[in-house]
């Protein structure tokens, strides 16, 4: 797995990493009942057992198995002052099955 980052994201992550005692984690927040929606975020958290660790541009990312299954093979990370970090593309799925007799 490779992670693509904009210059703004690289600079902000390096700045934040210098002030944090943990590495950044790409985290997935899944919600929904019948269908699902997934929103990705960056959090600084301690390592978890079985984390996948990926180093890109001198930044070591942690990704758990749950999050990895929702990420693209090459997730993109951007950063802007107003929106903060934007990781990949959040998505929604309506996988409800309705059966009519």
Secondary structure, 3 states (H helix, E strand, C coil): CEEEECHHHHHHHHHHHHHCCCCEEEEEEEECCCCEEEEEEEEECCCCCCCEEEEECCEEEEECHHHHCCCCCEEEEEEECCCEEEECCCEEECCCCCCCC
